[in-house]
Amino acid sequence: MSFARDVSLLSEGFGQIWRLHYRYYASGYRISPETLVRKECLENMTDEAKFNEKVTRSMLHKRPSKLRVFKKASVNDILGKKKLPLPNEKYFNTPNIPQYGSYDKYVKHAELVRKEQRESDTHWKTIDKWQKIQNDEPNYTDVGFKLIIPKLTLKEKKERRKVILHLKNNLQKQKDAQKRHKTFCVDTAMEEWERDSQGIKEICTIAKHYNIYRDLFCDKIFYPVVHMDVEYEATDYVSPVYYGNSLSPSAAASPPNIMFDSNPDSLWTLILVNPDGNLESTTSEYVHWFIGNIKGNEVASGDVVVDYLQPLPMRGTGYHRMIFVLYKQKEKINYDKWQKDSPCLLLRDRWFQTKDFFDELQSQLTPASIRFFQSKWDESVLETFHNKLNMAEPVYEFVPQEYEKLGVLKPYPHRKTLTWLKKFMPSEPLYPGGGTLT
């Protein structure tokens, strides 16, 4: 009996091995011995094991499914912003997507679609413009001179890198020596940066940050391709104007010295405006200096349309932007419409709108350079209002937020952060991001 039982068990085992062999080889998929695991008998398998076996068997015969639709996922959905049309929106959830037999056919079809997009009147043309719309940045129109970016070959780029690296090393040695002897000066490096194409782009970005183009020209922009130096001279020192540096009104009490690159036969116009200081209008600036028909780079040879007036940032209004704009003229211009008697001591006569001025003379003027500084109230503003303009000085009070009224500052605060200490600083609106005048 024991022998017959062994024979029956052996035959049953051979049958199980044959069923496993047929199961994994009859479908045409060969499984290596390393991946072949020990299987239990069908009679002893649980329902869960049988289900897993069916899943494994079905995966052996599975083929990749055809692509039917595009999955819609955009930045708008992630950030929760206002939804705008995307470049491939018309293909979302499309049941019948065209089939391409080759990559060349797909490229031809893509070129045709891209051509249709260029010809269509859409609010976006490139990814950069689409991002500007997302950030609510105005679509500026370039009204200045073209920025020339040199195109170099690969060999010229390598040689230029070597020269720049050599110059940097020499400049660093000179800086170290000047610092040791306390004769360090940044004017040379500043001038090289202002004349370089990359530096001009960065200056344009700085002007955008201070909303120079938005507040003066609305939707227009230009590159400061002409290098201009503006310096206020005092008895003991010189105060240069860069791009947003701070100067007191007393330091800018007299007209500055201005130099710029120019041919002796060319004509220029220079205007200094303050877009933050008008006492009666929010759409007009104050013109502090207006000189037209300048021959070459000699400012004294120009016609004084409006004489110079020092910055007048009223007490309590924070910093005011003082902006120099240099225009190149195509011909001599008659500025009788904007002419004011000298000295012009009435602030209402100094109302000025840069946008309207440029729109009227756009065919004869081209903006070429820009410089600006920020100025805050000091005692000279009071003297100018009383002694020069013969009027009372307007004083504004800036009302801080409730969280800034924290009481008396302790002389030696224990375990207080810098954020807590910053709330006790003088509360006046700063530009950009200033407060409301009350």
FENBEL-V293031 format. One record per pair of residues at least 6 apart in sequence whose C-alpha atoms are under 8 Angstrom apart, sorted by the first residue. I is the first residue (numbers start at 0). GAP is how many residues later the second one is. Records with the same first field share a line. If there is no record, write none. Layout:
I=GAP  GAP
This chain:
15=25
23=6  7
24=6
28=31
67=26  27  28  29
68=22  23  24  25  26  28
69=21  22  23  24
70=21  22
71=20
75=6  7  8
76=6
90=6
99=6
116=8
117=7
123=6
128=10
131=6  7
137=81
138=80
139=79  80  81
140=78  79  80
141=78  79  80
142=77  78  79  223  224
143=77  78  79  222  223  224
144=77  78  80  221  222  223
145=77
146=50  76  78
147=49
148=48
174=9
177=6  7
192=6  7
193=6  9  33
194=30  32
199=23  24  25
200=22
202=21  40
203=18  19  20
205=37
206=6  36
207=6
209=221  222
212=6  7  8
213=6
214=60
215=59  137  138  139
216=137  138  141
217=137
221=145  146
222=145  146
223=143  144  145  146
224=143  144
225=34  35  142  143
226=33  34  142
227=30  31  32  33  141  142  143
228=11  12  28  29  30  31
229=10  11  12  26  27  28  29  141
230=7  8  9  10  25  26  27
231=6  7  8  9  19  20  22  23  24  25
232=6  18  23  24
233=17
238=8  12
240=130  131  132
241=129  130  131
242=128  129  130
243=77  128  129  130
244=127  128  129
245=127  128  129
246=126  127  128  129
247=127  128  129  130
248=61  62  63  64  126  127  128  129  131  132
249=60  128  129  130  131
251=58  59
252=56  57  58
253=54  55  56
254=53  55
257=41
258=38  39
259=37
260=36
261=34  35
262=33  34
263=31  32  33
264=30  31
265=29  30  62  63
266=26  27  28  29  61  62  63  64  65
267=24  25  26  27  28  58  59  60  61
268=21  22  23  24  25  57  58  59  60
269=19  20  21  22  54  55  56  57
270=16  17  18  19  20  53  54  55
271=15  16  17  18  50  51  52  53
272=12  13  14  15  16  49  50  51
273=11  12  13  14  37  46  47  48  49
274=9  10  11  45  46  47
275=9  44  45
276=8  9  35  36  37  43
277=6  7  8  73
282=70
283=67  68  69
284=66  67  68  69
285=61  64  65  66
286=19  63  64  65
287=18  19  20  21  22  23  62
288=16  17  18  19  20
289=14  15  16  17  18
290=8  11  12  13  14  15
291=10  11  12  13  41  43
292=8  9  10  36  39  40
293=6  7  8  9
294=6  7
304=30  31  33  34  35
305=32  33  34  35  36  38
306=35  36  37
310=11  64  70
311=65  69
312=6  7  62  63  64  68
313=62  63  67  79  80  81  82
314=62  63  79  80  81
315=61  79  80  81  82  112  113
316=79  80  81  111  112  120
317=58  59  110  111  112  113  116
318=55  56  57  58  110  111  112
319=54  55  56  111
320=51  52  53  54
321=50  51  52  53
322=47  48  49  50
323=46  47  48
324=42  43  44  45  46
325=41  42  43  44
326=38  39  40  41  42
327=37  38  39  40
328=35  36  37
329=34  35
330=33
332=31
339=9
343=6
344=43  44
345=43
357=7
381=11
384=6  7  8
385=6  7
395=41  42
396=40  41
397=29  30  31  37  38  39  40
398=39
399=27
403=19  20
405=18
408=15
427=6  7
428=6  7
